[in-house]
């Protein structure tokens, strides 16, 4: 096999380590063929059934094995991709829809134990690897099937982690109505079974499970599927002298945004099924692509409270940024139905500032002027008209965004100051603005309400940018949290680019980079991140 002709990636490891999932993801990222070795063994079993063999024949084990050994030589099995779908070919026939039956599965367990079948499969898999770039997973790929693979991975995870994964898979199957045996929901039993299978695989006489001497060990115990795939893709990049790509684990939708977007798409589906028309109050998130996609699906946008009239029969979704108390009341009174998708972290701030306002404290929101979330907080600190008229001591909330505003703040030193933060505000700037207010002698009561996801996103972006030659920040131009990520990354990496989609990138942006970092704002869909990842991994610039 010539390295210039094909490139092969072999992934071995114990059961439950996620080999197939990872292999498929890596193959898709590189446009390689994923060789489903299990499907090939099933195709061989189908061939034997068509040749007249049955499970009853296996009772005479010697005769059965002899027949299988003889007939397997005439079976040619291959894998191709047509229109993006994997095709399993048995002597030229697409049998992908025929090999998942219980009969084929039972026969495969019998025929795969015949040494001649394994030899034939190894031969066919080698032929595939000689003709095409492949990713192949199993337990003896790097040691037996593809000993000359240019990149070998031994993917593992602790028994405890693999058992927990299996348990959660079985639990999910049960929730969907599948008949799951009690042992399959017994974590201790699952762990014992996995440990026993490991011992059997490592001690079997033919092609035992072991790590090839030149294989890279990848432990997936504490990694996501995307992180494992990226680790392997970066090992490939080193082999091919391409730039490595480091994607932030926290890139993309946060919990609150995901929930709001899901609510909007769910309401769009209901509208298409004949329910009331759906609108969001303001763009559901600060991402023009998502907003436009929802518009095409029938979800409109109400930009201000003046446009609430005429929606008595419609559904209005309150976005994750939230709205003021009075505006929420108006929406509920004007709409036929209201869906409140306000982020739970934002709601917590509403409660904090509302209680502070009732106590007569000065509420200071460290955030951006004009940002929907900050303006909503102001509206919750401000009591209703009746409460305002009853309290001569009420003090309106203020937003402070800059050091100049913090120095210019002119509150009553005798009044306690309740300080909260817009959930997506820059953590370092929050600390600086709070320090200024403290230095000026105000009696501050501080609650750092920057959400954990935002803090982690900013910290991770800073760390990646410090190592990257080029840093790419993805998000809508109107996204406050994405702008802050760009600001943080730009301080660490001069070649930092703020883009909305892959169309904003050019080869010049990443020219000469050995390490490319990627992060994304909380309003950036995963598919846009993946498109950028694919672009920067291209080899045809």
Secondary structure, DSSP 8 states (H G I E B T S, - for coil): --TTT--EEEEE--TTS-HHHHHHHHHHHHT-EEE-HHHHHHHHHHHHHHTT--GGGGGSHHHHHHHHHHHGGG--EEEEEETTEEEEEETTEE-TTTS-SHHHHHHHHHHTTSHHHHHHHHHHHHHHHHHS-EEEEESSIIIIITTT-SEEEEEE--HHHHHHHHHHHHHHHHHTT----GGGG-HHHHHHHHHHHHHHHHH-SSS-----TT-EEEE-TT--HHHHHHHHHHHHHHHTT--EEEE-TT-S--HHHHHHHHHHHHHHHHHHTTS--EEEES-SSS-HHHHHHHHHTTEEEE-SGGGGTT-TTSEEEE-TT---HHHHHHHHHHSSEEEE---HHHHHHHHHHHHHHHTT-EEEEES-TT-HHHHHHHHHHS--HHHHHH-TT----EEE-SHHHHHH----TTS-EEEEE-TTS-HHHHHHHHHHHHHTT--EEE-----HHHHHHHHHHHHHHHH-SEEEEE--TT-HHHHHHHHHHHHH-SSEEEESSGGG--HHHHTT-SEEEEEE-TT--HHHHHHHHHHHT-S--
